[in-house]
């Protein structure tokens, strides 16, 4: 009886731990969600998917697409390094913005995104250009 209670307790703890980890998502998912918010012209969601330090940047980036037709093409993000609660992510694909009938490609491959764990979830927290391949 005691062994059964102990086994159930350990299994319950394991399930709770796995559930908490699954709810956090991944750093890659956070960057993809941010980029999708940008092209959806959803300023509030872009800000919500950002860390506190990047909220102003998110607002500016999302607002810059408000008056153009914009879409994502070939988005795929992968982790390149992890250091504690910070992860560097690189993406492939591009944002295509249509300005007055002309498409302008904004490649994502030239950026290295920073994702940080904040308030229990991964959030976009800026990027550098020129680090990628």
BAKEKOL-51312 format. One line per 5 residues: for each residue z, x, y of N, C-alpha, C. Coordinates in pm, whole numbers, padded with zeros to 5 digits. Last residue first. Example, Ala and Ser with C-alpha at 12.3 -4.5 7.8 and 13.67 -1.06 7.14 Angstrom:
2
00708/01285/-00225/00714/01367/-00106/00787/01290/00003 | 00780/01319/-00569/00780/01230/-00450/00780/01320/-00330 $
This chain:
133
-04108/02506/03303/-04212/02594/03251/-04319/02622/03352 | -03877/02450/03577/-03947/02419/03452/-04053/02523/03422 | -03787/02511/03829/-03719/02574/03715/-03796/02556/03586 | -03909/02371/04042/-03951/02507/04012/-03883/02576/03896 | -03641/02190/04194/-03783/02205/04158/-03809/02352/04127 $
-03351/02017/04086/-03412/02134/04147/-03558/02134/04108 | -03156/01720/04152/-03254/01798/04077/-03296/01919/04159 | -02892/01471/04106/-02977/01563/04179/-03074/01638/04090 | -02753/01326/03913/-02680/01388/04023/-02761/01495/04095 | -02724/01041/03710/-02814/01135/03774/-02744/01193/03896 $
-02460/01012/03469/-02527/00968/03591/-02615/01080/03645 | -02290/00889/03186/-02381/00989/03242/-02452/00931/03362 | -01952/00762/03213/-02094/00748/03179/-02175/00858/03246 | -01688/00785/03297/-01715/00753/03157/-01860/00732/03121 | -01698/00866/03565/-01645/00733/03532/-01684/00689/03391 $
-01949/01087/03483/-01867/01036/03591/-01824/00894/03557 | -02115/01361/03382/-02032/01254/03329/-01936/01213/03440 | -02437/01426/03524/-02295/01454/03513/-02223/01333/03453 | -02748/01588/03522/-02674/01467/03486/-02527/01507/03472 | -03005/01718/03708/-02865/01737/03672/-02804/01601/03642 $
-03341/01811/03626/-03243/01712/03672/-03103/01749/03625 | -03590/02002/03735/-03479/02008/03639/-03370/01919/03697 | -03941/01952/03778/-03802/01929/03820/-03705/01948/03704 | -04201/01949/03700/-04158/02057/03788/-04014/02047/03832 | -04257/01718/03559/-04234/01841/03484/-04189/01958/03571 $
-04332/01502/03702/-04188/01516/03678/-04156/01651/03614 | -04576/01473/03960/-04536/01521/03827/-04385/01538/03817 | -04715/01224/04106/-04595/01302/04134/-04543/01349/03998 | -05038/01141/04213/-04950/01177/04102/-04833/01261/04151 | -05165/00874/04384/-05111/01008/04404/-05013/01035/04290 $
-05448/00669/04419/-05334/00712/04338/-05294/00854/04374 | -05540/00461/04685/-05554/00593/04623/-05428/00627/04546 | -05480/00220/04808/-05589/00222/04712/-05612/00356/04644 | -05257/00288/04973/-05381/00237/05030/-05501/00247/04936 | -05117/00469/04735/-05112/00458/04880/-05247/00411/04929 $
-04947/00449/04449/-05076/00408/04506/-05057/00382/04654 | -04805/00687/04242/-04786/00604/04361/-04922/00575/04421 | -04678/00761/03942/-04807/00739/04008/-04783/00640/04121 | -04486/01008/03805/-04481/00886/03884/-04616/00876/03952 | -04520/01145/03476/-04542/01145/03620/-04516/01007/03678 $
-04419/01371/03213/-04476/01248/03266/-04492/01258/03416 | -04103/01504/03112/-04249/01509/03114/-04297/01374/03167 | -03799/01655/03225/-03880/01540/03187/-04028/01574/03193 | -03488/01807/03152/-03625/01819/03200/-03706/01702/03145 | -03151/01840/03244/-03251/01761/03173/-03388/01787/03236 $
-02829/01969/03204/-02959/01984/03268/-03064/01918/03180 | -02509/01833/03239/-02624/01856/03151/-02749/01868/03235 | -02156/01853/03253/-02284/01864/03322/-02395/01898/03223 | -01909/01875/03140/-01954/01740/03177/-02083/01741/03258 | -01996/02159/02966/-01887/02065/02993/-01941/01926/03021 $
-02312/02207/02980/-02195/02286/03018/-02085/02188/03059 | -02624/02226/02823/-02503/02147/02844/-02390/02242/02879 | -02982/02215/02863/-02855/02287/02848/-02739/02195/02883 | -03189/02035/02825/-03219/02178/02812/-03093/02263/02806 | -03276/01718/02697/-03169/01807/02741/-03213/01952/02723 $
-03567/01539/02798/-03491/01612/02697/-03389/01703/02763 | -03775/01251/02848/-03678/01348/02898/-03600/01411/02783 | -04075/01107/02933/-03998/01156/02819/-03906/01266/02870 | -04329/00897/03050/-04193/00948/03070/-04127/00985/02938 | -04601/00816/03089/-04566/00920/02992/-04426/00977/03006 $
-04571/00705/03414/-04668/00728/03306/-04619/00843/03219 | -04452/00451/03630/-04426/00572/03551/-04531/00583/03442 | -04570/00337/03954/-04543/00320/03811/-04514/00456/03748 | -04615/00152/04259/-04569/00272/04188/-04542/00239/04042 | -04738/00074/04570/-04743/00036/04428/-04711/00161/04349 $
-04513/00089/04854/-04629/00133/04776/-04623/00076/04635 | -04281/00040/04992/-04404/-00015/05047/-04531/00029/04973 | -04068/00163/04847/-04067/00019/04873/-04201/-00037/04919 | -04029/00430/04803/-04133/00364/04723/-04148/00215/04755 | -03815/00507/04955/-03946/00565/04989/-04061/00499/04912 $
-03592/00396/04838/-03648/00331/04957/-03787/00381/04990 | -03541/00586/04640/-03582/00450/04602/-03646/00378/04720 | -03468/00809/04802/-03582/00815/04710/-03632/00676/04675 | -03244/00709/04947/-03362/00757/05018/-03484/00759/04926 | -03068/00649/04736/-03109/00544/04830/-03237/00585/04902 $
-03038/00902/04624/-03095/00792/04545/-03146/00682/04636 | -02911/01037/04833/-03042/01081/04787/-03113/00972/04708 | -02669/00895/04838/-02757/00895/04956/-02899/00934/04918 | -02569/00954/04576/-02598/00817/04617/-02690/00810/04738 | -02487/01199/04483/-02631/01177/04494/-02665/01037/04546 $
-02209/01202/04461/-02272/01301/04548/-02422/01276/04571 | -02162/01003/04267/-02123/00980/04406/-02194/01076/04502 | -02456/00975/04056/-02319/01019/04083/-02289/00995/04231 | -02654/00681/03981/-02634/00813/04042/-02486/00845/04055 | -02694/00426/03915/-02723/00524/03809/-02702/00667/03857 $
-02652/00296/04157/-02553/00279/04050/-02573/00378/03936 | -02891/00369/04290/-02762/00418/04340/-02655/00408/04231 | -03070/00223/04130/-03085/00368/04144/-02954/00431/04192 | -02976/-00039/04175/-02965/00019/04041/-02980/00172/04046 | -03040/-00060/04451/-02901/-00076/04405/-02883/-00014/04267 $
-03320/-00031/04455/-03235/00065/04524/-03091/00059/04472 | -03571/-00071/04275/-03437/-00128/04268/-03337/-00026/04325 | -03831/-00015/04223/-03792/-00037/04362/-03655/-00104/04371 | -03907/00074/03986/-03885/-00072/03993/-03847/-00114/04135 | -03899/00342/04025/-04031/00279/04025/-04022/00126/04022 $
-03613/00377/04022/-03695/00416/04137/-03827/00340/04140 | -03543/00291/03765/-03493/00217/03882/-03576/00249/04006 | -03664/00494/03616/-03712/00356/03602/-03666/00270/03719 | -03500/00707/03694/-03642/00709/03728/-03704/00569/03717 | -03255/00619/03580/-03267/00642/03724/-03414/00636/03767 $
-03319/00617/03309/-03279/00492/03375/-03292/00504/03527 | -03368/00891/03268/-03477/00793/03249/-03445/00661/03318 | -03110/00988/03313/-03219/01030/03401/-03336/00932/03390 | -02973/00861/03104/-02932/00839/03244/-03044/00877/03340 | -03095/00962/02875/-03106/00819/02904/-03072/00790/03051 $
-03006/01229/02893/-03149/01197/02899/-03171/01052/02938 | -02733/01195/02853/-02779/01243/02983/-02928/01212/03001 | -02673/00887/02676/-02695/01030/02683/-02738/01067/02825 | -02402/00656/02624/-02543/00690/02628/-02557/00841/02630 | -02148/00554/02609/-02176/00650/02714/-02325/00678/02727 $
-02135/00400/02381/-02145/00330/02509/-02180/00424/02623 | -02095/00587/02180/-02223/00518/02186/-02242/00449/02321 | -01828/00659/02223/-01935/00757/02241/-02070/00690/02256 | -01700/00419/02157/-01687/00474/02292/-01796/00575/02320 | -01769/00402/01886/-01811/00298/01978/-01806/00350/02122 $
-01635/00623/01779/-01780/00616/01773/-01836/00512/01871 | -01368/00542/01828/-01421/00666/01886/-01573/00662/01889 | -01350/00310/01672/-01330/00303/01817/-01387/00425/01887 | -01392/00423/01417/-01485/00323/01469/-01472/00311/01621 | -01164/00587/01396/-01297/00645/01390/-01401/00549/01449 $
-00960/00396/01399/-00967/00497/01504/-01106/00560/01510 | -01022/00260/01159/-01023/00189/01288/-01035/00286/01404 | -00982/00464/00971/-01114/00405/00988/-01126/00331/01121 | -00705/00502/01003/-00797/00612/01032/-00938/00558/01054 | -00610/00247/00922/-00580/00300/01055/-00677/00410/01095 $
-00698/00237/00659/-00748/00139/00754/-00725/00187/00897 | -00543/00449/00554/-00689/00454/00549/-00750/00358/00650 | -00284/00347/00594/-00324/00472/00658/-00476/00483/00663 | -00296/00124/00427/-00270/00105/00570/-00314/00230/00647 | -00332/00252/00179/-00432/00158/00228/-00417/00138/00378 $
-00093/00393/00155/-00219/00468/00159/-00332/00379/00215 | 00088/00186/00128/00096/00274/00243/-00033/00353/00264 | 00000/00083/-00120/00000/00000/00000/00000/00087/00126 $
